[in-house]
Amino acid sequence: MEYARILYTHSLDKEAHMSDQPQTTPTDLPPIDVSKIKIEITELEAPDYQLDFEVPVDLVSEITSRIKEGGLTFNEKQLCSLIVQVCLDEGMQRLDRDSAWGARVLTKSIKEYSIDKPFTFSAVVDALPEGTIPIKDVPIQRNNIQVDDAFVDSEIIEQQLLFGTKSTFNGTLAYGDEIECNASITLNDVDEPVASIKKCTLRIPNEHQIFSIAGLQLDSVGAELRGCQSIEELSFHIDFPDDYSVKAFQGKSGAVQLTNCTFLRITPSSIEQILEQYGTPNETILRTQIKLSLQHNFDRQNTNFMMQQFYAYLNENIEMPFSKRIINSQFEEMCKKELETSEEKELTDEQKKLLMQQATKHVKRLTINAWIQRTYQLGVSEEDIDKQTNILAEERRVRPSDIKEEFLAEDKINILSNLASERKIFDRLQDKMIFTDAT
């Protein structure tokens, strides 16, 4: 940045800076003496530290003068922000610790900028643990699936349903039928639904397919739907096994409620119509394409399955301090979004409890990621983000550009970056895992 060059290396000749000509003869000046900044570092509840800054009058004056001599026009607010950034950079150097979440300025601590007074403010920052990461012998189950003709036959039927003709239906439900409804999942010991989706579409699975609602695998419900009668409200009892993939549900019982149901039956399209949709010349080539695609999809799903186990292990076994300050900040933001989405005036205690659990898990996961990235020097490149974009596009069956546009529009490109980093972490640490084939 221009100001950094002015503050730390030299001051530019004003006329040269203001002109369109290359700046070839700057006046060399020594860098500003950041050692003059007084910084008091106080250890708070681990892993947080408070940094109290005081910039003496002569340094405030020097920074201000250099900005003006360099031909830059800064108002008081911008000068204030610049001095804060210079202080934070120096503060992190003196703390000599890496941070997962970065420094947060205590806004109310900033005094008014004045060239005649010392500039003071405070900030808080988390620090990553020092030393090595105790990760070894992580047990991972992997699915070893090889696509055969039966898989291809099943996928062709799925394609025929995908391009088939839908019509409303009432009667006994069967594989391939669709339910448009509101879905909710409740646990017996929890007042509020643990998951709720409005206006969703559910496909009745065959006996080999996974059935899920809101990301929760509910194969017993899928089995009960086959042969069920079409009525406006459907309810199913569920018992989660002790080894269920989501720890919060392990060993618990509850119910799945489907309300405001309407039912659709699909008349499958012909093979010829599928060939036309994909521009494939014949069924033999179509089957080859499907086989390759299915194997690729199974491999991707298997990686996701193994990554879930890996992060579940880290969540349960990595002992390190996590910032309660960050957790509370994330919790408050989640509560705010939940109120905006639900249009409720206040959240129930049960809702707050669930959101606090989510905030804690989120902060813990990203902090562990930062620690691993620091230890193994794992950065995230544009290529890594593009790779993750392609994976999401394949899972959703949309174009990669659609994924990019979605995340950019919602200012959530950092989520793509986090997902890319987790895949990179998983690949890097496979030598610390013990793999067994799932039965």
C-alpha positions in Angstrom: 0.0 0.0 0.0 1.2 3.6 -0.7 1.1 4.7 2.9 3.3 1.8 4.0 6.0 2.8 1.5 5.8 6.4 2.8 5.9 5.4 6.5 8.4 2.6 6.4 10.9 3.5 3.6 10.8 7.0 2.3 8.8 10.1 1.5 7.8 10.8 -2.0 8.4 14.1 -3.8 4.9 15.7 -3.8 5.1 16.9 -7.4 6.3 13.6 -8.7 3.5 11.8 -6.7 0.8 14.1 -8.1 2.0 13.7 -11.7 1.5 10.9 -14.1 5.2 10.3 -14.6 7.1 7.4 -13.0 8.4 8.2 -9.6 12.1 7.5 -10.0 13.8 9.8 -7.5 12.1 9.5 -4.1 13.8 11.2 -1.1 15.1 8.4 1.1 14.1 8.6 4.7 14.7 6.1 7.5 11.6 4.1 8.6 9.5 5.5 11.4 10.7 4.3 14.8 7.9 2.0 15.9 9.9 1.2 19.0 8.6 4.5 20.4 5.1 3.0 20.6 4.3 2.0 24.1 2.5 -1.4 24.3 1.3 -3.0 27.5 0.4 -6.7 26.9 -1.9 -8.3 29.5 -2.8 -11.9 29.5 -6.6 -12.4 29.8 -8.5 -15.7 30.0 -6.7 -18.1 27.7 -6.1 -17.8 24.8 -6.8 -14.0 24.8 -4.5 -11.1 25.3 -5.2 -7.3 25.7 -2.8 -4.9 24.0 -2.9 -1.3 25.3 -1.2 1.2 22.9 0.2 4.7 23.4 1.7 6.5 20.5 3.7 9.5 21.7 3.1 13.0 20.3 6.3 13.1 18.3 5.5 9.9 16.4 1.9 11.0 15.7 3.3 14.2 14.3 5.9 12.3 12.2 3.3 10.0 10.7 1.0 12.9 9.9 3.8 14.9 8.3 5.0 12.0 6.2 1.5 11.4 4.9 1.2 15.0 3.8 4.7 15.2 2.3 3.9 12.0 0.3 1.0 13.8 -1.3 -1.7 11.7 0.2 -4.9 13.3 1.5 -6.1 11.6 4.7 -8.9 13.0 6.9 -8.7 12.5 10.7 -10.7 9.2 10.6 -8.3 7.8 8.0 -5.2 8.9 9.9 -6.6 7.3 13.0 -7.2 4.0 11.2 -3.7 4.2 9.7 -2.1 4.7 13.1 -4.2 1.9 14.6 -2.9 -0.5 11.8 0.7 0.5 12.4 0.2 -0.2 16.1 -1.5 -3.5 15.5 1.3 -4.7 13.2 3.9 -3.8 15.8 1.8 -5.2 18.7 1.6 -8.6 17.0 5.4 -8.5 16.4 6.0 -8.0 20.1 3.4 -10.5 21.2 5.2 -12.9 18.9 2.2 -15.3 18.6 0.0 -16.4 15.7 -3.7 -15.7 15.9 -6.6 -17.6 14.5 -9.1 -14.7 14.5 -6.9 -11.6 14.4 -6.9 -8.6 16.6 -10.1 -6.7 17.5 -9.9 -3.1 18.3 -12.0 -2.0 21.3 -13.7 0.9 19.5 -14.7 2.8 22.7 -11.1 2.9 23.8 -10.0 5.0 20.8 -9.5 8.7 21.8 -10.0 11.6 19.3 -7.1 12.1 17.0 -4.9 15.1 17.8 -1.5 16.0 16.6 -0.8 17.6 20.0 -1.7 14.5 22.2 -0.6 10.9 22.5 -2.8 8.5 20.6 -4.1 5.7 22.8 -6.4 2.7 22.3 -6.7 -1.0 23.2 -7.2 -4.2 21.3 -7.8 -7.9 22.2 -6.4 -10.9 20.3 -6.4 -14.6 20.6 -3.1 -16.6 20.4 -2.7 -20.1 18.9 -0.9 -22.6 21.1 2.8 -23.1 20.6 4.4 -26.4 20.0 3.3 -29.5 17.9 -0.2 -30.8 17.3 -0.9 -34.1 19.1 -2.6 -35.8 16.2 -1.9 -39.5 15.4 -3.6 -42.8 14.8 -6.9 -41.2 13.9 -9.4 -44.1 13.1 -11.1 -43.6 9.8 -13.5 -45.9 8.1 -13.7 -45.8 4.3 -16.2 -47.1 1.9 -14.7 -49.3 -0.8 -17.3 -49.2 -3.6 -16.8 -50.3 -7.2 -19.5 -49.4 -9.6 -21.0 -52.4 -11.4 -23.9 -52.9 -13.8 -26.5 -52.9 -11.0 -25.4 -49.4 -10.0 -25.5 -48.2 -13.6 -29.1 -49.7 -14.0 -30.2 -47.9 -10.9 -28.7 -44.6 -12.1 -30.4 -44.9 -15.5 -33.8 -45.3 -13.7 -32.9 -42.1 -11.7 -32.2 -40.3 -15.0 -35.5 -41.5 -16.4 -37.2 -40.1 -13.3 -35.3 -36.8 -13.5 -36.5 -36.2 -17.1 -39.9 -37.8 -16.6 -43.3 -36.2 -16.4 -44.8 -35.4 -13.0 -48.5 -35.5 -12.0 -50.4 -35.2 -8.7 -51.0 -38.6 -7.1 -52.9 -40.1 -4.2 -52.5 -43.7 -3.1 -49.7 -46.1 -2.0 -46.3 -44.4 -2.2 -43.5 -46.1 -4.1 -39.9 -45.5 -5.1 -39.5 -42.4 -7.2 -42.6 -40.6 -5.9 -42.1 -37.1 -4.5 -43.6 -35.3 -1.5 -43.8 -31.5 -1.4 -44.2 -30.6 2.3 -42.9 -28.8 5.4 -40.5 -31.1 7.3 -39.4 -31.0 11.0 -37.4 -33.3 13.2 -37.9 -33.3 17.0 -36.2 -35.1 19.9 -38.2 -36.4 22.8 -36.2 -34.4 25.4 -36.2 -31.1 23.4 -39.2 -28.7 23.1 -38.3 -27.1 19.8 -37.6 -28.9 16.5 -33.9 -29.6 16.0 -34.3 -29.2 12.3 -37.1 -27.6 10.2 -37.5 -27.0 6.5 -40.4 -25.3 4.8 -41.6 -26.1 1.3 -39.1 -29.0 0.6 -39.3 -31.8 -1.9 -38.5 -35.3 -0.7 -38.0 -38.3 -3.1 -39.0 -41.8 -2.0 -35.8 -43.8 -2.1 -35.3 -47.4 -3.1 -34.0 -49.9 -0.6 -30.3 -49.2 -1.5 -30.5 -45.4 -1.4 -29.7 -43.1 1.5 -32.6 -40.9 2.7 -31.9 -37.7 4.5 -33.7 -34.5 5.7 -31.8 -31.4 6.6 -28.5 -33.3 6.2 -29.5 -36.0 8.7 -29.5 -39.5 7.4 -32.9 -41.2 8.2 -33.0 -44.4 6.3 -35.7 -45.9 8.5 -38.0 -43.1 7.5 -37.2 -43.7 3.8 -38.1 -47.4 4.3 -41.4 -46.5 6.0 -42.4 -44.1 3.2 -42.4 -47.0 0.7 -45.8 -48.5 0.9 -47.2 -45.6 3.0 -50.5 -44.0 2.1 -50.6 -40.4 0.9 -52.2 -38.2 3.6 -51.7 -34.6 4.3 -49.7 -35.1 7.5 -47.2 -38.0 8.1 -45.4 -38.8 11.3 -42.6 -41.3 11.9 -40.8 -42.4 15.1 -37.0 -42.5 14.9 -34.4 -44.1 17.1 -30.9 -42.8 16.5 -28.2 -45.5 17.1 -25.5 -45.0 19.7 -22.9 -44.7 16.9 -24.9 -42.2 14.8 -22.7 -39.8 12.8 -24.0 -36.7 14.6 -23.0 -36.9 18.3 -25.9 -34.7 19.6 -28.4 -37.4 18.3 -26.6 -40.5 19.5 -28.9 -42.9 21.4 -31.8 -40.5 21.3 -35.4 -40.9 20.1 -37.7 -38.5 18.3 -40.0 -38.0 15.4 -40.1 -36.8 11.8 -43.2 -34.7 10.9 -44.2 -34.0 7.3 -47.1 -31.5 7.1 -49.0 -29.8 4.2 -48.1 -32.7 2.0 -48.9 -33.0 -1.7 -47.7 -36.0 -3.7 -46.4 -36.4 -7.2 -45.9 -39.6 -9.3 -43.3 -39.5 -12.1 -43.8 -41.2 -15.5 -40.2 -42.1 -16.4 -38.8 -40.8 -19.7 -37.5 -43.2 -22.3 -33.8 -44.1 -22.9 -34.0 -42.2 -26.2 -35.1 -39.0 -24.4 -32.1 -39.3 -22.0 -29.8 -39.7 -25.0 -31.2 -36.6 -26.5 -30.9 -34.6 -23.3 -27.1 -35.4 -23.0 -26.4 -35.5 -26.7 -25.1 -39.1 -26.4 -25.2 -41.2 -29.6 -26.2 -44.5 -28.0 -26.9 -46.4 -24.8 -23.5 -48.1 -24.6 -21.7 -44.8 -24.5 -24.3 -43.5 -22.0 -23.7 -46.5 -19.7 -19.9 -45.9 -19.8 -20.4 -42.2 -19.0 -22.7 -43.1 -16.1 -20.2 -45.6 -14.7 -17.4 -43.2 -14.7 -19.5 -40.4 -13.2 -20.9 -42.7 -10.5 -17.4 -43.9 -9.5 -16.3 -40.2 -9.3 -19.3 -39.4 -7.2 -18.7 -42.3 -4.9 -15.1 -41.3 -4.4 -16.1 -37.7 -3.6 -18.8 -38.9 -1.2 -16.3 -41.2 0.5 -13.8 -38.4 1.0 -16.6 -36.3 2.6 -17.5 -39.3 4.8 -13.9 -39.7 5.9 -13.5 -35.9 6.5 -16.6 -35.9 8.8 -14.9 -38.7 10.9 -11.6 -36.8 10.9 -13.1 -33.6 12.2 -15.4 -35.4 14.7 -12.2 -36.9 16.1 -10.4 -33.6 16.3 -13.5 -32.0 18.0 -13.5 -34.7 20.7 -9.8 -35.2 21.2 -7.9 -31.9 20.7 -7.5 -30.1 24.0 -6.6 -26.5 23.7 -8.0 -23.2 24.9 -10.7 -21.6 22.7 -11.6 -18.0 23.0 -14.9 -17.5 24.9 -14.9 -14.0 23.6 -15.0 -15.2 20.0 -17.6 -17.9 20.9 -19.9 -15.3 22.5 -19.5 -13.0 19.5 -20.4 -15.8 17.1 -23.3 -16.8 19.3 -24.7 -13.2 19.3 -24.4 -13.0 15.5 -26.2 -16.4 15.1 -29.0 -15.2 17.5 -29.4 -12.0 15.5 -29.7 -14.0 12.2 -32.1 -16.5 13.7 -34.4 -13.7 14.9 -34.3 -12.0 11.5 -35.1 -15.3 9.7 -37.8 -16.5 12.1 -39.3 -13.0 12.6 -39.7 -14.0 16.3 -39.4 -11.4 19.1 -37.1 -13.5 21.2 -35.5 -17.0 21.2 -36.4 -19.8 23.5 -33.8 -21.1 26.0 -33.6 -24.3 23.9 -32.9 -22.3 20.7 -30.2 -20.4 22.5 -28.7 -23.6 23.8 -28.5 -25.1 20.3 -27.0 -21.9 18.9 -24.4 -21.8 21.6 -23.4 -25.4 20.8 -23.2 -24.5 17.1 -21.1 -21.4 17.9 -18.7 -23.3 20.1 -18.3 -26.1 17.5 -17.7 -23.5 14.7 -15.0 -21.6 16.7 -13.3 -24.8 17.8 -13.2 -26.1 14.3 -11.8 -23.0 12.7 -9.3 -22.5 15.5 -8.0 -26.0 15.1 -7.8 -25.4 11.3 -5.7 -22.3 11.8 -3.4 -24.2 14.2 -2.8 -27.0 11.7 -2.3 -24.5 8.8 0.3 -22.6 10.9 2.1 -25.8 11.9 2.2 -27.3 8.4 2.4 -24.0 6.5 -0.7 -24.8 4.5 -2.0 -21.8 2.6 -5.1 -21.7 0.4 -4.5 -20.6 -3.3 -7.0 -19.5 -5.9 -6.5 -23.0 -7.5 -7.6 -24.6 -4.2 -10.8 -22.4 -4.1 -11.6 -23.3 -7.7 -11.2 -27.0 -6.9 -13.6 -26.7 -3.9 -16.0 -24.7 -6.2 -16.0 -27.6 -8.7 -16.7 -30.1 -5.9 -19.8 -28.1 -4.7 -21.0 -27.7 -8.2 -20.8 -31.4 -8.8 -22.7 -32.1 -5.6 -25.5 -29.6 -6.5 -25.4 -30.4 -10.2 -24.9 -26.8 -11.2 -22.2 -24.9 -13.0 -19.1 -23.8 -11.0 -19.8 -20.2 -12.0 -23.2 -20.5 -10.3 -21.4 -21.4 -7.0 -18.9 -18.6 -7.3 -21.7 -16.1 -8.0 -23.7 -17.3 -5.0 -20.9 -17.0 -2.6 -19.7 -13.7 -3.9 -23.2 -12.2 -3.9 -23.6 -13.2 -0.2 -20.1 -12.0 0.7 -19.2 -15.6 1.8 -16.1 -16.3 -0.3 -14.3 -17.0 3.0 -16.6 -20.0 3.5 -15.3 -21.4 0.2 -11.8 -20.7 1.4 -12.4 -22.5 4.7 -13.8 -25.6 2.9 -10.8 -25.6 0.6 -8.4 -25.5 3.6 -10.2 -28.4 5.3 -9.8 -30.6 2.3 -6.1 -29.6 2.1 -5.6 -30.4 5.8 -7.3 -33.8 5.4 -5.0 -34.6 2.4 -1.9 -33.5 4.3 -2.6 -35.4 7.5 -3.5 -38.8 6.0 -0.2 -40.2 7.3 -1.6 -39.7 10.8 -4.8 -41.8 10.1 -5.5 -45.5 10.4 -7.9 -46.6 7.6 -10.2 -49.6 7.8 -12.8 -50.6 5.2 -16.4 -50.1 6.4 -18.5 -53.2 6.5 
